[in-house]
């Protein structure tokens, strides 16, 4: 049995934004909206982001403003501050 990486990991590492939405849930979302999810806590959001981006913590950006999960693939340019 051959293990296969998720499709998102096969591409070059990309920025993953993490932050809270208006309901207080943690959101992790790839810069271009190709993947993302909702999480109960920050640790799970970071774990997911690391898994999806090929274990590159330097490519995770925590936002201080609200972040809503948008899977349309049209994520707008976000003002960022590196916190990860």
Secondary structure, 3 states (H helix, E strand, C coil): CCCCCCHHHHCCCCCEEEEECCCCCEEEEECCCCCEEEECCHHHHHHHHHHHCCCCHHHEEECCCCCCCCCCCCCCCCCCCCCC
